[in-house]
């Protein structure tokens, strides 16, 4: 049984998922920054 086509398909999926994961990480970093900024400005919130 030749599994090469299956491995190639997995590689394609990995290549397609990488930019999506990078974009998601960028969004998470932005949300973390915005959350830190807003909590630092919130009255009564301990720094």
C-alpha positions in Angstrom: 0.0 0.0 0.0 1.4 3.4 -1.0 0.8 6.0 1.6 2.7 8.7 -0.2 -0.5 10.4 -1.5 -1.8 10.5 2.0 1.4 12.0 3.4 1.3 14.6 0.6 -2.3 15.5 1.5 -1.3 15.9 5.1 1.6 18.2 4.1 -0.8 20.3 2.0 -3.2 20.6 5.0 -0.3 21.6 7.3 0.8 24.2 4.8 -2.7 25.6 4.6 -3.2 25.7 8.3 0.1 27.5 9.1 -1.0 31.0 8.0 -4.3 30.5 9.7 -2.6 29.6 13.0 -0.2 32.6 12.6 -3.1 34.9 12.1 -4.9 33.5 15.1 -1.7 34.0 17.2 -1.6 37.6 16.1 -5.2 38.2 17.1 -4.6 36.6 20.5 -1.6 38.8 21.0 -3.6 41.9 20.1 -6.4 40.9 22.4 -3.9 40.3 25.3 -2.5 43.7 24.7 -5.9 45.4 24.6 -6.9 43.5 27.7 -3.8 44.6 29.6 -4.3 48.1 28.5 -8.0 48.3 29.5 -7.5 46.6 32.9 -4.6 49.0 33.6 -7.0 51.9 33.0 -9.9 50.4 34.9 -10.6 52.3 38.2 -10.0 50.2 41.2 -8.4 47.4 39.3 -5.1 46.3 41.0 -2.1 46.7 38.7 
